[in-house]
Amino acid sequence: MTGRARIDGTWEPRPAARWEDAFLGGNGRHGAMVYGDPVDDRVIVNHHTLVRPNGSEHTRPPELADRLDRLRDSLLAGDTTAAERFGAGRPLAWVQPFHPAFQTRIRPTPASVPAPGSGSPLSGYRRSVDFATGEIRAVSEGRRSKVFVSRADDVIVQSVTGPGLAVDLTLDHALPGAPPRLAVGRSTVLTPGGGRLALRVGYPDSELAYTGVTVVRADGGRVSVSGEGIRVEGARSLLLLTRVRRHAGDLDLAAECAALPCDDYPALLARHLAPHRSAFERASLTLDADPAERALPGSELVRLPGSPALLERLFAAGRYHLLSSSGVLPPRLTGLWTGDWDTAWSGAFTTNANLNLQIASAAAAALPEVSLAHAALVYGQLGDWRDNARAIFGARGIVAPSHTDGESGHTRHFQRAYPLHLWTAGADWLLEPLLEHAETSGVTDPRLIGALHEAALFYEDFLTRTAADGTVAVVPSYSPENRPANASWGTVNATMDLAAARHALTASADLSPTDPASARRRALAGRLPDFFVNRDGALAEWAWPGLEESYDHRHLSHLYPVWPLDAINPYDTPELSAAAHRALELRGSENDSAHGHLHHALIAARLRDGGRASAALGSVLAGDFFHDSLMSAHYPSRDVYNADAAHALPAAVIESLVQSTPHRLVLLPAPLSGCPSGELRGIRTRFGAGLDLRWFADGTATAVLHPTRDARVDVRTGQGSALIDSSAGSTAAPLELTAGVDRVLDLRRR
């Protein structure tokens, strides 16, 4: 590699002026947004459980099952608008919106503010975040601030040092969009050498509230009550520990404060580093980058969309932010962070595309913490998913919603233009990442087996209608969030639904081959219609006669069998792979949503189209999607704070370089343009081996496999390459792997 080693972090020469540019820390429960401003040192406190009651928490799926047969009759008879009347009149209920808690503020006392012309407090300023430690620093002349969110102690830790600190400390709930009728209560108590601050915020028309407590410890100086907070004068340093909790009723504030750790900053950091550093450093990407570009602040580097240094940094930032936002729950649309109560789309978990795209790298990029957080969301809601299946479809088994706030999994999105209550593929789509985790780790959670059985059970009850050709019809059917050009949204045989039904039935049978239900489920899967190729030679979004394509759309739901399922691939199904590639060629980007571009890149990589994968990724890199924090936006020009691009980018990079199934390894299937050489380390495969890959500008490459279990794998390479098994001196396909015995593979141009 050219130049020095990559930088696992980013920096800026000035404080954040907007909350979107604040550097981010998190432990999967608490999140911190750090401005790093010595004049007004603000840290916005977030927590995954903070959602504002809006009435939707009591919403249950409507009893529509008795109308289902009439709907099916109408759709099969050719009534293309029949689904618009199924559930009509029910309001669109957004989930409880995610919101920030408050911000801690440390401001110089009026007497300590420098006189005009006496020098800038920003002299020598630099703020930075170290991805490997999670520590966010802001340094200026004579002052240093450090913040991290402890994975070990579940607390936000902030240290401020400087000569003779004279500051006021408050907890400020008045963030943008805060509802006017919040019930706000405060408590300030002085303690020996410090104090404790508490803020209780009650939601309007609800018995629920959240409470934040901050314990302040001062090294020297004098502490006094000042307004709604405390004043510290003459201290050498301050240590702040903050925790927030959503609850009903009241909390014992003394007990909450006493539960915070008593250690100093170095001890707290040391405990945090063990779980955080080991997770972050499991995988890495190093490219042939210009050292001068590597040294740039993030706000300048993002203006160089073709720079390998930018891709390096965004890969590292994506893994850091994904890890930091995954714990008690997986990442929301905004990860774990927001500075505004009016978060777009309620800051929900949007499950028909966004969530799966964000966590797409979890298994391969060695972040089981993310997979386990996703499992907590899924398994915690299975009861609600059963309610959806019974009430709407009159079926056993499970149906997942298209949106959730993390608490309720009930379907509530009823809308003519987006009839997401008709989407039945969600359970399979959301279970697929957990199946990848099981294959990668070699450990299958019994809850996964049970959930896949319930997904299959739903299809056994739901697939009751037969088409004229004798195949089973999926009716009603819906392809998120698109519609045929000549029909309404609710239709028959959406390709995503076909793929999900077939996969759920066969995956359940594969996991329990001796179960008497397995043969029945395989037989039902065999009766589903084949995927359909339309007159354009493209894989159709609806496998039903007469339905016309709508190509210009941000979602690529119909390519679910390509990514992530691998049911269509260039090796086993070349004709269908060519049709899927044609569908990708014809697909527009509609409103330039980041998730559409990254989804396009993932599918292109599976289809061995490096040029198209590079172009899709390039649209994000060149579209001004990234804030100074290296968190991303939903639209170009940094419009709408959203984690899709930031979290999905590592997956797109990995898929272009390495792909695996339980029985196949593909090396360099779709190399990205502008990255002629590099190193990808610590990747996990779905056949139980770690993998390190190096590739060079001359077209050669070396892969080292570290098997954790025995496996027999079909090894493929990108087009125009030959594979040599260096350890055996022969062609390495198929490859026999033995646990604990490394294998070296060389790729060479033919």
C-alpha positions in Angstrom: 0.0 0.0 0.0 1.2 3.5 -0.7 1.9 5.8 2.2 1.3 5.3 5.8 -1.5 3.1 7.3 -5.1 4.2 7.0 -6.7 6.5 9.6 -9.4 4.9 11.7 -11.1 8.1 12.5 -12.0 11.5 11.2 -11.4 15.2 12.3 -12.5 18.7 11.8 -10.7 22.1 12.3 -13.8 23.7 13.8 -16.7 22.8 16.1 -20.0 21.6 14.7 -22.4 24.4 13.9 -25.4 22.0 13.3 -26.4 18.9 15.1 -26.1 17.0 11.9 -22.3 17.6 11.9 -21.8 16.6 15.5 -19.5 13.7 16.0 -21.3 10.5 17.1 -20.7 8.0 19.9 -22.9 5.1 21.0 -23.1 1.8 22.7 -26.3 0.5 21.1 -28.4 1.9 23.9 -27.2 5.5 24.7 -26.1 7.8 21.9 -24.1 11.0 22.1 -23.8 13.8 19.5 -20.8 16.0 20.4 -20.5 19.5 19.0 -17.0 20.1 20.6 -17.5 23.9 21.0 -15.5 25.3 24.0 -17.8 28.4 24.1 -20.9 26.2 24.3 -19.9 22.6 24.9 -23.0 20.6 24.0 -23.6 16.9 24.0 -27.0 15.8 22.7 -28.1 12.7 24.6 -30.1 9.9 22.8 -31.4 6.5 23.8 -32.9 3.8 21.6 -36.0 3.5 23.7 -37.0 7.2 23.5 -40.2 7.3 21.4 -43.0 9.8 22.0 -46.4 8.3 22.6 -48.8 9.4 19.9 -51.7 6.9 20.3 -50.3 4.4 17.8 -48.8 2.3 20.6 -52.3 1.1 21.2 -53.1 0.3 17.6 -53.8 -3.3 16.8 -54.2 -4.8 13.3 -57.8 -4.5 12.0 -60.0 -7.6 11.5 -60.0 -7.8 7.8 -59.7 -11.6 7.2 -63.4 -12.0 6.5 -63.0 -9.8 3.4 -60.0 -11.6 2.1 -61.8 -14.1 -0.2 -63.7 -11.3 -1.9 -60.5 -9.5 -2.6 -58.9 -12.6 -4.0 -61.8 -13.3 -6.3 -61.7 -9.7 -7.6 -58.0 -9.6 -8.2 -57.9 -13.0 -10.0 -60.9 -11.9 -12.1 -58.9 -8.9 -13.4 -60.1 -6.1 -11.1 -56.8 -4.2 -10.9 -58.1 -1.7 -8.3 -59.8 -4.2 -5.9 -57.1 -3.9 -3.2 -57.8 -0.2 -2.8 -61.0 -1.1 -1.0 -59.3 -3.6 1.4 -58.7 -1.7 4.6 -60.1 1.5 3.1 -61.0 4.2 5.5 -58.4 3.4 8.1 -56.1 6.3 8.9 -52.4 6.1 8.3 -50.9 5.8 11.7 -47.2 6.6 12.0 -45.3 4.8 14.7 -44.2 6.6 17.9 -41.6 9.0 16.8 -38.0 8.7 17.9 -36.7 11.8 19.7 -33.6 13.2 21.5 -33.6 13.4 25.3 -31.8 16.7 26.1 -28.3 18.2 25.8 -25.7 18.7 28.4 -24.3 22.2 28.2 -21.0 23.5 29.6 -20.6 27.3 29.1 -18.1 29.8 30.5 -19.5 31.9 33.4 -20.2 35.5 32.4 -17.1 36.7 34.3 -14.8 34.2 32.6 -15.8 35.1 29.0 -12.7 36.7 27.3 -12.9 40.4 26.6 -13.2 41.3 22.9 -9.8 41.2 21.2 -8.2 39.2 24.0 -7.8 36.1 21.9 -10.0 33.3 20.4 -11.0 30.3 22.5 -10.6 28.3 19.2 -6.9 29.0 18.9 -5.2 25.7 18.0 -8.6 24.0 17.7 -9.2 20.4 16.5 -12.0 17.9 17.1 -11.7 14.3 16.3 -13.3 10.9 16.7 -11.3 7.7 17.0 -13.3 4.9 15.6 -11.2 2.2 17.3 -11.8 3.6 20.8 -15.1 5.5 20.3 -13.5 8.6 22.0 -14.5 12.0 20.7 -12.0 14.8 21.5 -12.0 18.6 21.1 -8.8 20.4 21.8 -8.1 24.1 21.8 -5.7 26.5 23.5 -5.6 25.4 27.2 -8.8 23.3 27.0 -9.5 19.6 26.3 -12.8 17.8 26.1 -13.2 14.0 25.8 -16.4 12.0 25.4 -17.3 8.4 24.9 -20.3 6.2 25.5 -19.3 3.2 27.5 -20.2 -0.3 26.3 -19.2 -1.7 29.6 -21.0 0.7 32.0 -23.8 2.0 29.8 -23.1 5.7 30.6 -22.0 8.8 28.6 -18.7 9.9 29.9 -17.4 13.4 29.4 -14.1 14.9 30.7 -13.1 18.6 30.5 -9.7 19.9 31.6 -8.3 23.3 31.6 -6.6 25.8 33.9 -9.1 27.3 36.4 -12.3 26.2 34.7 -15.2 28.6 35.4 -18.3 27.2 33.8 -22.1 26.8 34.2 -23.5 23.3 33.7 -27.2 22.6 32.7 -29.4 19.9 31.2 -31.3 21.6 28.4 -34.4 19.9 27.0 -35.3 22.7 24.6 -34.2 21.0 21.3 -35.8 21.8 18.0 -39.4 20.5 17.5 -40.0 19.7 21.2 -43.7 19.6 21.9 -45.1 22.6 23.8 -46.8 20.6 26.5 -44.0 18.6 27.9 -44.0 18.4 31.7 -40.5 19.3 32.7 -39.1 18.9 36.2 -35.6 19.6 37.4 -33.5 18.7 40.5 -30.1 20.1 41.5 -28.2 18.7 44.4 -24.7 19.7 45.5 -22.4 16.9 46.7 -18.9 16.9 48.1 -16.7 18.0 45.2 -19.5 18.2 42.7 -23.2 17.8 42.2 -25.9 16.0 40.5 -28.4 17.2 37.9 -31.7 15.5 37.1 -34.2 16.3 34.3 -37.6 14.6 34.2 -39.7 15.1 31.0 -43.3 13.9 30.9 -45.0 13.3 27.6 -48.3 15.1 26.9 -51.4 13.0 27.5 -49.3 10.1 28.8 -48.2 8.6 32.1 -44.8 7.8 30.5 -41.8 10.0 31.0 -38.0 9.9 30.7 -35.5 11.0 33.2 -31.8 11.9 32.7 -29.3 12.2 35.5 -25.8 13.7 35.3 -23.3 13.4 38.1 -20.6 16.1 38.1 -17.2 15.6 39.8 -14.9 18.6 40.0 -11.2 18.4 40.6 -10.6 21.4 42.9 -12.5 24.7 42.8 -15.8 25.7 44.2 -19.3 24.3 43.2 -22.5 26.2 43.7 -26.1 26.2 42.5 -26.7 28.6 39.6 -30.1 29.0 37.9 -31.3 25.6 36.7 -27.8 24.0 37.0 -24.6 24.3 38.9 -21.6 26.6 38.6 -18.0 25.4 38.9 -15.2 27.9 39.5 -11.5 27.3 39.6 -11.5 23.6 38.9 -8.7 21.8 37.1 -11.0 19.3 35.5 -14.6 18.0 35.4 -16.0 14.6 34.9 -19.6 14.2 33.8 -21.5 10.8 33.8 -24.9 10.8 32.2 -27.6 8.2 31.9 -31.2 8.4 30.7 -34.2 6.1 31.2 -37.8 6.0 29.8 -40.3 4.9 32.4 -43.7 5.1 33.9 -44.3 6.9 37.2 -41.3 8.4 39.1 -37.8 7.3 39.7 -35.7 7.4 42.8 -33.1 10.0 41.7 -30.7 9.3 44.5 -30.7 5.6 43.5 -30.3 6.4 39.8 -27.3 8.6 40.6 -25.8 6.1 43.0 -26.0 3.5 40.3 -23.5 5.4 38.2 -19.9 4.1 38.4 -17.5 5.8 40.7 -14.3 5.3 38.7 -12.2 8.0 37.1 -12.0 8.6 33.3 -9.0 6.3 32.6 -10.6 3.4 34.4 -14.0 3.9 32.7 -12.3 4.2 29.3 -10.2 1.0 29.9 -13.4 -1.0 30.6 -15.1 0.3 27.5 -12.2 -0.3 25.2 -12.2 -4.1 25.7 -15.6 -4.7 24.0 -15.5 -1.7 21.6 -12.0 -2.0 20.2 -12.1 -5.7 19.7 -15.3 -5.4 17.7 -14.3 -2.5 15.5 -10.8 -3.9 14.7 -12.1 -7.3 13.5 -12.3 -6.1 9.9 -10.7 -3.4 7.9 -10.2 -2.0 4.4 -6.9 -0.4 3.2 -6.6 1.1 -0.3 -3.8 2.6 -2.3 -4.6 6.1 -1.1 -2.7 9.4 -1.2 -1.3 10.1 2.3 -2.1 13.8 1.8 -5.7 13.0 1.2 -5.8 10.6 4.1 -4.8 13.5 6.3 -7.6 15.8 5.2 -10.6 16.6 7.5 -13.7 14.8 6.6 -15.5 17.9 5.3 -12.7 18.3 2.7 -12.3 14.7 1.9 -16.0 14.2 1.0 -15.4 16.8 -1.8 -13.0 14.2 -3.5 -15.5 11.5 -4.5 -13.0 9.6 -6.5 -10.4 9.4 -3.7 -9.6 6.0 -2.3 -8.9 7.7 1.0 -12.6 8.7 1.1 -13.7 5.2 0.5 -11.4 4.0 3.2 -12.6 6.5 5.7 -16.3 5.9 4.9 -15.9 2.2 5.2 -14.3 2.6 8.7 -16.9 5.2 9.7 -19.8 3.0 8.5 -18.6 0.1 10.6 -18.1 2.4 13.6 -21.5 4.0 13.3 -23.2 0.7 12.7 -21.6 -0.9 15.8 -22.3 2.2 17.9 -26.0 2.2 17.0 -26.6 -1.5 17.6 -27.3 -3.0 21.0 -30.7 -3.2 22.6 -32.0 -2.6 19.1 -30.5 -2.4 15.6 -30.1 1.0 13.9 -33.1 3.2 13.1 -33.5 5.3 10.0 -31.2 7.8 11.9 -29.1 5.1 13.5 -29.2 6.0 17.2 -29.1 9.7 16.9 -31.2 12.8 16.3 -31.1 16.4 17.4 -34.7 17.2 16.4 -38.0 16.0 17.7 -39.5 16.1 14.2 -37.4 13.2 12.9 -38.3 12.2 9.3 -40.6 9.2 9.0 -40.7 9.1 12.8 -37.1 7.8 12.9 -38.7 4.4 12.7 -37.2 1.0 11.7 -38.4 0.8 8.1 -38.3 -2.8 7.4 -39.2 -3.2 3.7 -35.8 -2.0 2.6 -33.8 0.4 4.9 -33.2 -1.8 7.9 -31.9 -4.8 5.9 -29.7 -2.5 3.8 -28.2 -0.9 6.9 -27.3 -4.2 8.5 -26.2 -5.9 5.3 -22.5 -6.1 6.3 -23.1 -7.4 9.8 -22.3 -11.1 9.1 -19.5 -10.6 6.6 -17.9 -7.6 8.3 -17.6 -9.5 11.6 -20.1 -7.6 13.7 -22.2 -10.2 15.4 -23.3 -7.4 17.8 -25.4 -6.0 15.0 -26.9 -9.3 14.2 -27.8 -9.9 17.9 -29.4 -6.4 18.1 -31.5 -7.3 15.0 -32.5 -10.6 16.6 -33.7 -8.7 19.7 -36.0 -6.6 17.6 -37.3 -9.6 15.6 -37.8 -12.1 18.4 -39.3 -9.4 20.7 -42.1 -8.8 18.3 -43.1 -12.3 17.1 -46.3 -12.1 19.1 -47.4 -9.0 17.3 -46.5 -10.6 14.0 -48.8 -13.5 14.8 -51.6 -11.0 15.5 -51.0 -9.5 12.0 -51.3 -12.9 10.3 -54.5 -13.8 12.1 -56.3 -10.5 11.9 -55.6 -9.4 8.4 -55.1 -12.8 6.6 -56.9 -15.3 8.8 -53.7 -17.4 8.9 -51.4 -18.9 11.5 -47.8 -18.0 11.5 -46.3 -14.5 11.2 -46.5 -11.4 9.1 -44.0 -8.5 9.8 -45.0 -4.9 9.6 -43.3 -2.4 7.2 -42.6 0.1 10.1 -42.0 -0.3 13.8 -40.9 2.0 16.6 -39.1 -0.9 18.4 -42.0 -1.5 20.8 -44.9 -2.6 18.7 -44.8 -4.9 15.7 -48.4 -4.5 14.7 -49.3 -3.5 11.2 -50.6 0.1 11.1 -49.7 1.5 7.7 -52.9 1.8 5.7 -52.7 4.0 2.7 -54.1 3.8 -0.9 -50.7 4.7 -2.5 -48.7 2.5 -0.1 -50.8 -0.4 1.1 -48.1 -1.8 3.2 -50.6 -3.9 5.1 -50.7 -6.2 2.0 -46.9 -6.9 2.2 -46.4 -10.6 3.3 -42.7 -11.0 2.5 -41.5 -9.1 5.5 -41.0 -12.0 7.9 -38.7 -13.9 5.5 -36.9 -10.7 4.5 -36.2 -9.8 8.2 -35.2 -13.4 9.1 -32.7 -13.7 6.3 -29.9 -11.7 8.0 -30.3 -13.9 11.1 -29.9 -17.0 8.8 -26.7 -15.4 7.4 -25.5 -14.9 11.0 -26.2 -18.5 11.8 -24.3 -19.7 8.8 -21.4 -17.5 9.5 -21.1 -18.3 13.2 -22.0 -22.0 12.8 -24.6 -21.6 15.6 -28.3 -21.7 14.9 -30.5 -20.1 17.5 -33.5 -22.3 18.2 -35.6 -19.1 18.0 -34.6 -18.8 14.3 -35.8 -22.3 13.6 -39.1 -21.6 15.3 -39.6 -18.3 13.5 -38.8 -19.8 10.0 -41.3 -22.5 10.8 -43.9 -19.9 11.6 -43.1 -18.0 8.4 -43.6 -21.2 6.5 -46.8 -22.0 8.4 -48.2 -18.6 7.3 -47.7 -19.6 3.6 -49.3 -23.0 4.2 -52.5 -21.1 5.3 -52.2 -18.2 2.9 -51.4 -19.9 -0.4 -54.9 -21.3 -1.1 -55.6 -20.0 -4.6 -54.6 -21.6 -7.9 -54.0 -19.8 -11.2 -55.2 -21.1 -14.6 -51.9 -22.9 -15.2 -52.2 -24.8 -12.0 -49.6 -22.9 -10.1 -50.3 -21.4 -6.7 -51.1 -17.7 -6.8 -49.8 -15.2 -4.3 -52.9 -13.0 -3.9 -53.1 -10.3 -2.7 -49.5 -9.4 -3.4 -47.5 -6.2 -3.1 -44.0 -5.1 -4.3 -42.7 -2.3 -1.9 -43.2 0.5 -2.7 -44.0 0.3 -6.4 -47.1 -0.4 -8.6 -47.6 -1.8 -12.1 -47.9 0.9 -14.8 -51.4 -0.3 -15.6 -52.8 -1.4 -12.3 -53.1 -0.4 -8.6 -50.6 -1.3 -5.9 -52.2 -4.5 -4.6 -51.9 -7.2 -7.3 -51.0 -10.9 -7.8 -47.6 -12.6 -7.8 -45.2 -9.9 -6.9 -41.7 -11.4 -7.5 -40.5 -10.5 -4.0 -43.5 -12.3 -2.6 -42.8 -15.4 -4.7 -39.2 -15.4 -3.7 -40.0 -15.0 0.0 -42.6 -17.7 0.0 -40.4 -20.2 -1.7 -37.4 -19.3 0.5 -39.4 -19.5 3.8 -40.9 -22.9 2.9 -37.6 -24.4 1.8 -35.5 -22.9 4.6 -37.9 -24.3 7.2 -37.7 -27.7 5.5 -33.9 -27.6 5.4 -33.6 -26.8 9.1 -35.9 -29.6 10.1 -35.6 -32.3 7.4 -37.2 -35.0 9.5 -40.2 -32.9 10.5 -43.3 -34.4 8.7 -44.2 -30.8 7.7 -41.0 -30.5 5.6 -42.2 -32.6 2.7 -45.5 -30.8 2.6 -43.7 -27.4 2.6 -41.3 -28.5 -0.2 -44.2 -29.6 -2.3 -46.0 -26.3 -1.8 -42.8 -24.4 -2.7 -42.7 -26.5 -5.9 -46.2 -25.4 -6.9 -45.2 -21.7 -6.9 -44.8 -20.2 -10.4 -41.4 -19.6 -11.9 -40.0 -16.1 -12.0 -41.2 -14.3 -15.2 -39.1 -12.7 -17.9 -40.9 -9.9 -19.6 -40.8 -8.8 -23.3 -37.9 -6.5 -22.5 -35.9 -9.5 -21.5 -36.0 -8.4 -17.9 -36.9 -10.2 -14.7 -40.5 -8.9 -14.2 -41.6 -7.3 -10.9 -44.9 -9.1 -11.2 -45.2 -12.7 -12.6 -48.8 -12.2 -13.7 -50.1 -11.8 -17.2 -50.9 -8.3 -18.3 -49.1 -6.3 -15.6 -46.7 -3.7 -17.0 -43.5 -2.6 -15.5 -42.8 0.7 -13.7 -39.0 1.0 -14.1 -38.2 4.4 -12.6 -38.4 3.6 -8.9 -36.0 3.7 -6.0 -36.9 0.2 -4.6 -35.6 -3.0 -6.2 -37.9 -5.4 -4.3 -38.2 -7.8 -7.2 -34.4 -8.5 -7.2 -34.7 -10.0 -3.7 -33.9 -13.5 -5.2 -30.5 -12.0 -6.4 -29.6 -10.1 -3.2 -29.6 -11.3 -0.5 -31.1 -14.7 -1.4 -28.8 -15.9 -4.1 -31.7 -17.9 -5.7 -30.7 -16.2 -8.9 -27.0 -16.0 -9.6 -24.6 -16.2 -12.6 -23.4 -19.7 -11.7 -26.6 -21.8 -11.1 -29.2 -19.8 -13.1 -27.3 -17.9 -15.8 -30.5 -17.2 -17.9 -32.4 -15.7 -15.0 -29.2 -13.9 -14.0 -29.1 -12.2 -17.4 -32.8 -11.3 -17.0 -32.1 -9.8 -13.6 -29.2 -7.9 -15.0 -31.5 -6.5 -17.7 -34.0 -5.4 -15.0 -31.2 -3.6 -13.2 -30.2 -1.9 -16.4 -33.7 -0.6 -16.9 -34.2 0.5 -13.3 -34.2 4.3 -12.7 -33.1 6.0 -9.5 -36.3 8.0 -9.2 -35.7 10.5 -6.4 -32.0 9.6 -5.8 -32.7 8.1 -2.4 -29.4 6.8 -0.9 -30.9 3.4 -0.1 -31.8 3.0 -3.8 -28.3 3.6 -5.0 -26.7 1.3 -2.4 -29.3 -1.5 -3.1 -28.4 -1.1 -6.8 -24.7 -1.5 -6.0 -25.3 -4.7 -3.9 -27.3 -6.3 -6.7 -24.9 -5.3 -9.4 -22.1 -6.9 -7.4 -24.0 -10.2 -7.1 -24.4 -10.0 -10.9 -20.6 -9.5 -11.4 -21.1 -6.0 -12.9 -18.3 -3.9 -11.3 -19.0 -1.0 -13.6 -22.6 -0.7 -12.5 -21.8 -1.2 -8.8 -19.1 1.5 -9.1 -21.5 3.9 -10.8 -24.2 3.3 -8.1 -21.7 3.8 -5.3 -20.3 6.8 -7.1 -23.7 8.5 -7.2 -23.6 8.5 -3.4 -20.0 9.6 -3.1 -20.5 12.4 -5.6 -24.0 13.4 -4.4 -23.0 15.4 -1.3 -24.7 12.8 0.9 -22.3 13.0 3.9 -22.3 15.4 6.8 -19.1 16.4 8.5 -19.8 13.7 11.0 -19.7 11.2 8.1 -23.3 10.3 9.0 -25.3 10.4 5.8 -28.4 11.9 4.4 -31.4 10.4 2.6 -31.2 12.7 -0.4 -28.4 14.5 -2.2 -27.2 17.8 -0.9 -27.3 16.5 2.7 -31.1 16.6 2.8 -32.8 14.6 5.6 -30.5 13.0 8.2 -30.5 9.3 7.5 -28.1 6.4 8.1 -28.8 4.3 5.0 -25.8 5.3 3.0 -23.4 5.4 5.9 -24.3 2.0 7.2 -24.9 0.2 3.8 -21.7 1.4 2.1 -19.4 -1.2 3.8 -21.6 -4.0 2.5 -21.5 -2.7 -1.0 -17.7 -2.6 -0.9 -17.4 -6.1 0.6 -19.9 -7.6 -1.9 -17.8 -6.2 -4.8 -14.7 -8.0 -3.4 -15.9 -11.2 -1.6 -19.2 -13.1 -1.7 -20.0 -16.3 0.0 -22.8 -18.8 0.5 -22.6 -22.0 2.7 -21.1 -23.8 -0.4 -19.5 -21.1 -2.6 -16.8 -18.5 -2.4 -16.5 -15.8 -5.1 -13.4 -13.6 -5.1 -13.3 -10.2 -6.8 -16.6 -10.6 -8.6 -17.1 -6.9 -9.3 -14.0 -4.8 -8.4 -14.8 -1.1 -7.9 -13.2 1.4 -10.3 -10.6 3.6 -8.9 -9.4 0.9 -6.4 -6.8 -1.0 -8.4 -5.1 -2.4 -5.3 -5.9 -2.8 -1.7 -6.4 -5.1 1.3 -9.6 -6.4 3.0 -9.1 -8.2 6.2 -11.2 -10.0 8.8 -14.1 -10.9 6.5 -16.3 -13.8 7.7 -17.8 -16.3 5.2 -21.0 -18.2 5.4 -19.1 -21.5 5.4 -17.3 -20.7 8.6 -13.9 -19.3 7.5 -12.3 -15.9 8.1 -10.8 -14.4 4.9 -8.1 -11.8 4.2 -7.8 -10.6 0.6 -5.1 -8.5 -1.1 -5.4 -7.5 -4.7 -2.9 -5.6 -7.0 -2.9 -3.4 -10.0 -1.4 -6.1 -12.2 -4.5 -8.2 -11.8 -3.1 -10.7 -9.3 -4.5 -11.2 -5.8 -4.0 -13.4 -2.8 -6.7 -14.7 -0.4 -6.0 -16.4 2.9 -8.7 -18.5 4.4 -8.8 -19.3 8.1 -11.4 -22.1 8.5 -13.2 -22.5 11.9 -15.0 -25.7 10.7 -14.6 -28.3 7.9 -16.2 -27.3 4.6 -16.2 -28.1 0.9 -16.6 -25.0 -1.1 -17.0 -24.2 -4.8 -14.5 -21.3 -5.5 -15.2 -18.8 -8.3 -13.4 -15.7 -9.4 -14.1 -12.6 -11.3 -14.3 -12.8 -15.1 -10.8 -13.1 -16.7 -9.1 -14.6 -13.7 -7.7 -18.0 -12.9 -7.4 -19.5 -9.4 -4.4 -21.4 -8.0 -4.4 -23.1 -4.6 -0.9 -22.2 -3.5 -0.9 -24.5 -0.5 -1.7 -27.5 -2.7 -0.3 -26.3 -6.0 -3.4 -27.0 -8.0 -6.7 -25.4 -9.1 -8.7 -24.8 -6.0 -12.3 -25.5 -7.0 -13.9 -27.3 -5.2 -11.9 -26.6 -2.2 -11.7 -28.8 0.9 -11.2 -26.8 4.1 -10.1 -28.2 7.5 -10.8 -26.3 10.7 -7.7 -24.5 11.9 -5.7 -25.1 8.7 -5.2 -21.9 6.7 -5.4 -22.1 2.9 -3.8 -19.6 0.5 -5.4 -18.9 -2.9 -3.7 -16.9 -5.7 -5.6 -15.2 -8.5 -3.9 -14.5 -11.8 -5.0 -13.1 -15.1 -5.6 -15.8 -17.7 
